C-alpha cells in the first residue's frame, strides 16, 4: 500500500534463530546471511568500526570506550519542535531533508501498524511529507532489513536507514554487497525491547486506561512520561515502575545481552541519555556531519552536561541483576523509600554524560551475567573486549574460556 509516499509491502516469514531480534535478514532471499551479519553470533566491532568510521575506538578518548567512535557530542533540539515527535523530531527531520534535497531516493524506517499504534511495521518513504507518518516510538520486533531487497527492486540506489543497533550491525555487515550508490545511517540507541504484546501488558500495569496512552518515554531525569488521548500527562519515577511485576521473559535474552546500546556503527546517533531533557547527538563520521549540517539553523545545540557519580547506581544494578540471573526475586525498595529516592536521584544521581555512562555500564553488566547463566558457550564470541573493560571496575572478570585472547597493541604475536 502506498500513502503519501509511504510503502509498506508485506514481508515473508522469519527463519527460526535461537537468539534473534528479527532484524529482517532471515526474511530475505538468503537467510543464511544471518551467520555473518548477526550481532548475536560473532560480532567484530573493531573491524566494523574501522570499515565504517575509518578507525576504531581511541583509547585516549575515554568516552569512546562507552559510546563508540565519534567526532563530537552535543545536546540538541529542533526548533520548532515537530508535532507528534518523540522528542523534537531530529531523526525524522534529517531523513525528511534528505528526501527534500534529493540526496536519497527513499528512507527505510518504521511506521505504526494501522491496527495497533505500538506495533512497528517496516516501510519505505519516498516523499518528504511521508516522514510525518513515522514519527514517535513503537515497541516490538521489527524486520526492517527485509525491505532492502524490495528497495533495490524498485530501483532505489540512494537510501537512508533509521534503525536500532541490531539492525544497523547487520546492515553494515552486508553493506558492500547491497549495491547502493549511497547509504546514510541514522541510528537510535536501544535497550530492553520486548514484544508488542508484552508491551501492552506493561502499559496495563502503568494505567487503568492503557488504551488511551499515546506516548511513553524513559527520560534522563529518572522518570517515565506518559501522555493520554485527552491531553493529560503523567510522570512516574523509575523506582516506582512495576518492573518486579513483569514475567521473567518480558525482556528477551537478546536484549539483555546487547553490547551496542549507543548504535556505534551509525553515521549519527540520535538519543536522549546524555541530553538532560533535550536530545543527545553523537556525530560519528563525515557522513554524520553532512546529516547534521542539513538541518542548518533549525538545530539548536549546546555542550552536553556531566554531573554526579555513577558507581553506586551501577553497583546496585549489578547486585539486583545477579539475583535475577540466579533465579532469585528482585529486591523491592520499601514504598516510602521509593518516593524519597525518586526525589533524590534527579538531583544527586548521575546526570548528562555520567547518566549515559551509567546506562552503558549497566548494559555491559547485564550482558556478562545473563550470558554466563543462560548461554556460557557463547560468551567468547558474543562479548567484545571493550565490554570486559567496562565491567572490570565492578569486579566482573572473564573466567576460563569466556574471553578471546587479546594482544596488547605494543606487543607482537
C-alpha positions as CSV (number, residue, x, y, z in Angstrom):
1,X,0.0,0.0,0.0
2,X,1.3,3.5,-0.9
3,X,0.1,6.5,1.0
4,X,1.7,9.9,0.6
5,X,5.0,8.2,-0.4
6,X,4.9,5.6,2.4
7,X,5.1,2.0,1.1
8,X,4.6,-1.0,3.4
9,X,4.9,-4.2,1.5
10,X,4.4,-7.5,3.2
11,X,7.4,-9.5,4.3
12,X,8.0,-13.2,4.3
13,X,8.2,-15.4,7.4
14,X,11.2,-15.3,9.7
15,X,13.6,-18.3,9.9
16,X,14.0,-19.7,13.4
17,X,17.0,-18.5,15.3
18,X,17.9,-19.2,18.9
19,X,18.9,-15.6,19.6
20,X,17.1,-13.2,17.3
21,X,15.5,-9.8,17.3
22,X,14.1,-10.3,13.8
23,X,16.1,-7.6,12.1
24,X,14.7,-8.9,8.8
25,X,17.7,-10.6,7.3
26,X,16.2,-14.1,7.9
27,X,13.2,-13.0,5.9
28,X,15.3,-12.1,2.9
29,X,16.0,-14.3,-0.1
30,X,19.2,-15.5,1.5
31,X,18.5,-16.2,5.2
32,X,22.0,-17.8,5.6
33,X,23.4,-14.3,5.7
34,X,22.5,-14.2,9.3
35,X,25.6,-16.3,10.1
36,X,27.9,-13.4,9.0
37,X,25.6,-10.4,9.7
38,X,24.1,-11.1,13.1
39,X,25.2,-9.1,16.1
40,X,24.3,-12.1,18.4
41,X,26.6,-14.7,16.7
42,X,30.1,-13.3,16.4
43,X,30.3,-9.5,16.3
44,X,33.6,-7.9,15.4
45,X,33.2,-4.2,16.5
46,X,36.9,-3.2,15.9
47,X,36.7,-4.4,12.3
48,X,33.3,-2.9,11.7
49,X,34.2,0.5,13.2
50,X,37.3,0.6,11.1
51,X,35.3,-0.1,8.0
52,X,32.5,2.4,8.8
53,X,34.4,5.2,10.5
54,X,37.9,4.7,9.3
55,X,39.2,4.0,12.8
56,X,38.5,2.0,16.0
57,X,37.8,3.4,19.5
58,X,40.6,5.8,20.5
59,X,42.0,4.6,23.9
60,X,43.0,8.3,24.6
61,X,39.4,9.4,24.5
62,X,37.8,7.6,27.5
63,X,34.2,8.2,26.4
64,X,34.8,6.2,23.2
65,X,35.1,3.1,25.3
66,X,31.5,3.8,26.4
67,X,29.9,5.3,23.3
68,X,32.0,4.1,20.3
69,X,33.9,6.3,17.8
70,X,32.6,9.9,17.5
71,X,33.7,13.3,16.2
72,X,31.6,15.3,18.6
73,X,28.8,15.0,21.1
74,X,26.2,17.7,21.7
75,X,22.9,18.4,23.4
76,X,20.4,19.3,20.8
77,X,16.8,20.2,20.0
78,X,14.9,21.1,16.8
79,X,13.3,24.5,16.7
80,X,10.4,24.5,16.2
81,X,9.8,21.0,17.5
82,X,7.7,18.8,15.2
83,X,4.2,17.8,16.4
84,X,3.9,14.1,17.1
85,X,7.7,13.7,17.5
86,X,9.1,11.5,20.4
87,X,11.3,14.4,21.4
88,X,11.7,17.3,19.0
89,X,11.9,15.4,15.7
90,X,15.6,15.4,14.8
91,X,15.8,11.9,13.4
92,X,12.8,12.2,11.1
93,X,13.7,15.8,10.1
94,X,17.1,14.6,9.0
95,X,15.5,12.0,6.8
96,X,12.9,14.5,5.6
97,X,15.8,16.8,4.5
98,X,17.5,14.0,2.6
99,X,14.3,13.5,0.6
100,X,13.7,17.2,0.1
101,X,17.2,17.7,-1.3
102,X,17.2,14.6,-3.4
103,X,20.2,13.2,-1.5
104,X,18.3,9.9,-1.3
105,X,15.5,8.1,-3.2
106,X,13.9,6.6,-0.2
107,X,14.1,6.2,3.6
108,X,13.8,2.8,5.2
109,X,12.2,3.1,8.7
110,X,9.3,2.1,10.9
111,X,5.7,3.2,10.9
112,X,2.8,2.3,13.3
113,X,0.7,-0.7,12.3
114,X,-2.8,0.6,11.3
115,X,-4.4,-1.9,13.7
116,X,-2.0,-1.2,16.7
117,X,-0.2,2.1,17.1
118,X,2.5,0.5,19.2
119,X,3.4,-2.2,16.7
120,X,6.3,-1.3,14.3
121,X,5.9,-2.0,10.6
122,X,8.8,-1.6,8.1
123,X,8.2,1.0,5.4
124,X,9.9,2.8,2.6
125,X,9.2,6.5,2.5
126,X,9.8,8.2,-0.9
127,X,8.2,11.7,-0.3
128,X,9.2,14.2,2.4
129,X,5.7,14.6,3.6
130,X,5.5,10.9,4.3
131,X,8.0,11.2,7.2
132,X,5.3,12.8,9.4
133,X,3.6,9.4,9.4
134,X,6.6,7.6,11.0
135,X,7.3,9.9,14.0
136,X,7.3,8.6,17.5
137,X,8.3,5.4,19.4
138,X,7.0,1.9,18.8
139,X,7.8,-1.2,20.7
140,X,8.3,-4.7,19.4
141,X,10.4,-6.7,17.0
142,X,10.7,-5.0,13.6
143,X,12.0,-6.8,10.5
144,X,13.4,-3.6,9.0
145,X,16.0,-5.1,6.7
146,X,13.5,-7.3,5.0
147,X,12.8,-4.3,2.8
148,X,16.3,-3.9,1.5
149,X,15.6,-6.2,-1.5
150,X,12.3,-4.5,-2.3
151,X,14.1,-1.2,-2.2
152,X,16.6,-2.3,-4.8
153,X,13.9,-4.0,-6.9
154,X,12.1,-0.6,-7.1
155,X,15.3,1.0,-8.4
156,X,16.3,2.9,-5.3
157,X,20.1,3.5,-5.4
158,X,20.5,6.1,-2.7
159,X,19.0,5.0,0.7
160,X,18.7,6.3,4.2
161,X,18.0,3.9,7.0
162,X,16.8,4.8,10.5
163,X,17.5,1.8,12.7
164,X,18.3,0.4,16.1
165,X,21.7,-1.3,16.9
166,X,21.0,-4.9,16.0
167,X,19.5,-3.7,12.6
168,X,22.4,-1.4,11.9
169,X,25.1,-4.0,12.7
170,X,23.5,-6.4,10.2
171,X,23.1,-3.6,7.6
172,X,26.8,-2.6,7.9
173,X,27.9,-6.3,7.6
174,X,26.0,-6.6,4.3
175,X,26.6,-3.0,3.1
176,X,29.2,-3.8,0.4
177,X,27.1,-6.5,-1.2
178,X,23.9,-4.4,-1.3
179,X,24.9,-2.3,-4.2
180,X,23.5,1.1,-3.1
181,X,25.3,4.1,-4.5
182,X,24.8,6.0,-1.3
183,X,23.8,4.9,2.2
184,X,23.1,7.1,5.2
185,X,22.5,5.5,8.6
186,X,20.6,7.4,11.3
187,X,20.9,5.4,14.5
188,X,18.9,5.5,17.7
189,X,20.0,3.9,21.0
190,X,18.1,0.8,22.0
191,X,17.8,-1.3,25.1
192,X,15.4,-3.8,26.6
193,X,13.0,-4.2,23.7
194,X,10.1,-6.7,24.1
195,X,7.2,-8.0,22.0
196,X,4.4,-5.6,21.3
197,X,2.0,-8.0,23.2
198,X,4.2,-7.8,26.3
199,X,4.4,-4.0,26.0
200,X,0.6,-3.8,26.2
201,X,0.9,-5.8,29.4
202,X,3.4,-3.2,30.7
203,X,1.0,-0.4,29.8
204,X,-1.7,-2.1,31.7
205,X,0.4,-2.0,34.8
206,X,1.0,1.7,34.4
207,X,-2.5,2.8,34.0
208,X,-6.1,1.6,34.3
209,X,-6.7,3.2,30.9
210,X,-3.8,1.7,28.9
211,X,-5.7,2.0,25.5
212,X,-5.7,5.8,25.9
213,X,-1.9,6.2,26.3
214,X,-0.5,7.8,23.2
215,X,3.1,8.4,24.3
216,X,5.7,6.8,26.5
217,X,9.3,7.9,27.1
218,X,12.0,7.0,29.5
219,X,13.7,10.3,30.4
220,X,17.1,11.2,31.6
221,X,15.6,12.7,34.8
222,X,14.7,9.2,36.1
223,X,11.1,9.5,35.1
224,X,8.8,7.8,32.6
225,X,6.5,10.3,30.9
226,X,3.0,9.1,29.8
227,X,0.7,11.2,27.6
228,X,-3.0,10.4,27.1
229,X,-5.5,10.9,24.4
230,X,-7.4,13.5,26.5
231,X,-4.2,15.7,26.8
232,X,-3.2,14.5,30.3
233,X,0.4,13.9,31.2
234,X,1.8,11.6,34.0
235,X,5.3,11.3,35.2
236,X,6.4,8.1,37.0
237,X,9.8,7.8,38.8
238,X,11.9,4.9,37.6
239,X,11.9,3.5,41.1
240,X,8.1,3.3,41.1
241,X,7.9,1.3,37.9
242,X,6.3,-2.2,38.3
243,X,9.4,-3.9,36.9
244,X,9.2,-6.6,39.5
245,X,5.7,-7.5,38.4
246,X,6.8,-8.4,34.9
247,X,7.3,-12.0,33.9
248,X,10.9,-13.2,33.8
249,X,10.9,-13.4,30.0
250,X,9.4,-10.0,29.5
251,X,12.8,-8.8,28.2
252,X,14.3,-11.4,25.8
253,X,17.8,-12.7,26.3
254,X,18.9,-10.9,23.2
255,X,18.1,-7.5,24.6
256,X,19.6,-8.4,28.0
257,X,22.8,-9.2,26.2
258,X,23.1,-6.4,23.7
259,X,26.6,-4.9,23.6
260,X,25.8,-1.8,21.5
261,X,23.3,0.4,23.4
262,X,24.6,3.6,21.6
263,X,24.5,2.3,18.0
264,X,28.2,2.8,17.4
265,X,28.0,1.9,13.6
266,X,25.6,4.6,12.7
267,X,26.7,7.8,10.9
268,X,24.9,9.8,13.6
269,X,23.3,8.5,16.8
270,X,20.2,10.5,17.9
271,X,19.2,9.6,21.5
272,X,18.3,11.1,24.9
273,X,20.6,9.6,27.5
274,X,23.2,12.5,27.6
275,X,20.7,15.2,26.8
276,X,19.4,16.2,30.3
277,X,15.9,16.9,29.0
278,X,17.0,17.5,25.4
279,X,18.3,15.2,22.8
280,X,21.9,13.8,22.6
281,X,23.7,13.6,19.3
282,X,26.8,11.7,18.6
283,X,28.3,12.7,15.2
284,X,30.5,9.8,14.3
285,X,31.9,10.4,10.8
286,X,32.0,12.7,7.8
287,X,28.6,11.5,6.6
288,X,27.2,12.2,10.0
289,X,28.5,15.8,9.8
290,X,26.7,16.1,6.5
291,X,23.4,14.9,8.0
292,X,23.6,17.4,10.9
293,X,24.6,20.2,8.6
294,X,21.5,19.6,6.5
295,X,19.4,20.9,9.4
296,X,21.0,24.3,9.4
297,X,19.6,26.8,11.9
298,X,16.7,24.5,12.7
299,X,19.1,22.6,15.1
300,X,20.0,24.3,18.4
301,X,23.0,22.8,20.1
302,X,25.0,23.1,23.3
303,X,27.7,21.2,25.1
304,X,26.4,18.2,27.0
305,X,26.3,18.3,30.8
306,X,28.2,16.0,33.1
307,X,27.4,15.7,36.8
308,X,27.1,13.2,39.7
309,X,28.7,9.8,40.2
310,X,27.6,6.6,38.6
311,X,29.5,4.0,40.7
312,X,26.9,3.3,43.4
313,X,24.0,3.2,40.9
314,X,25.8,0.6,38.8
315,X,26.8,-1.5,41.8
316,X,23.2,-1.6,43.0
317,X,22.1,-2.6,39.5
318,X,24.8,-5.4,39.4
319,X,23.5,-6.8,42.7
320,X,19.9,-6.9,41.6
321,X,20.8,-8.3,38.2
322,X,23.0,-11.0,39.8
323,X,19.9,-12.0,41.9
324,X,17.6,-12.2,38.9
325,X,20.1,-14.0,36.7
326,X,20.4,-16.6,39.5
327,X,16.7,-17.0,39.7
328,X,16.2,-15.1,42.9
329,X,13.5,-12.4,43.2
330,X,14.4,-8.8,42.8
331,X,14.7,-6.8,46.0
332,X,11.9,-4.4,46.3
333,X,12.6,-1.0,47.9
334,X,10.1,-0.1,50.7
335,X,7.3,2.1,49.4
336,X,8.2,5.2,51.5
337,X,11.8,5.0,50.3
338,X,10.8,4.9,46.6
339,X,9.3,8.4,46.9
340,X,12.3,9.7,48.7
341,X,14.8,8.2,46.2
342,X,12.6,9.3,43.3
343,X,13.1,12.9,44.5
344,X,16.8,12.5,45.3
345,X,18.1,10.7,42.2
346,X,17.4,13.5,39.7
347,X,19.2,15.9,42.0
348,X,22.3,13.9,43.1
349,X,22.4,10.9,40.8
350,X,24.5,10.7,37.6
351,X,23.3,13.3,35.0
352,X,24.2,14.1,31.4
353,X,27.1,12.1,30.1
354,X,27.6,10.4,33.5
355,X,24.0,9.1,33.2
356,X,24.8,7.8,29.8
357,X,28.0,6.1,31.0
358,X,26.0,4.5,33.8
359,X,23.5,3.0,31.4
360,X,26.2,1.7,29.2
361,X,27.9,0.1,32.1
362,X,24.6,-1.4,33.3
363,X,24.1,-3.0,29.9
364,X,27.6,-4.4,30.0
365,X,27.0,-5.9,33.4
366,X,23.7,-7.4,32.2
367,X,25.4,-8.9,29.2
368,X,28.0,-10.8,31.2
369,X,25.7,-12.0,34.0
370,X,22.9,-13.2,31.7
371,X,25.1,-14.9,29.1
372,X,27.1,-16.6,31.9
373,X,23.8,-18.0,33.2
374,X,22.0,-18.9,30.0
375,X,24.5,-19.2,27.2
376,X,28.0,-19.6,28.7
377,X,29.4,-21.1,25.5
378,X,28.5,-18.0,23.5
379,X,30.4,-15.6,25.8
380,X,33.7,-15.9,24.0
381,X,32.2,-15.0,20.6
382,X,29.5,-12.5,21.7
383,X,31.3,-10.2,24.2
384,X,33.7,-7.7,22.6
385,X,36.8,-6.8,24.5
386,X,35.6,-3.3,25.4
387,X,32.6,-4.7,27.3
388,X,35.0,-6.6,29.6
389,X,36.9,-3.3,30.2
390,X,33.6,-1.6,31.2
391,X,32.7,-4.2,33.8
392,X,36.2,-4.8,35.3
393,X,35.9,-1.9,37.8
394,X,32.9,-3.7,39.3
395,X,34.7,-7.0,39.9
396,X,33.4,-8.8,36.9
397,X,36.3,-10.6,35.2
398,X,36.3,-13.3,32.5
399,X,36.5,-16.9,33.6
400,X,38.3,-19.6,31.6
401,X,37.0,-19.8,28.1
402,X,34.9,-16.6,28.3
403,X,37.2,-14.2,26.5
404,X,39.2,-14.1,23.3
405,X,42.9,-13.7,24.0
406,X,43.8,-10.0,23.5
407,X,47.2,-9.0,22.2
408,X,48.5,-5.6,23.5
409,X,48.9,-3.2,20.6
410,X,52.5,-2.7,21.6
411,X,53.3,-6.4,21.6
412,X,54.0,-8.8,18.7
413,X,52.3,-12.2,18.4
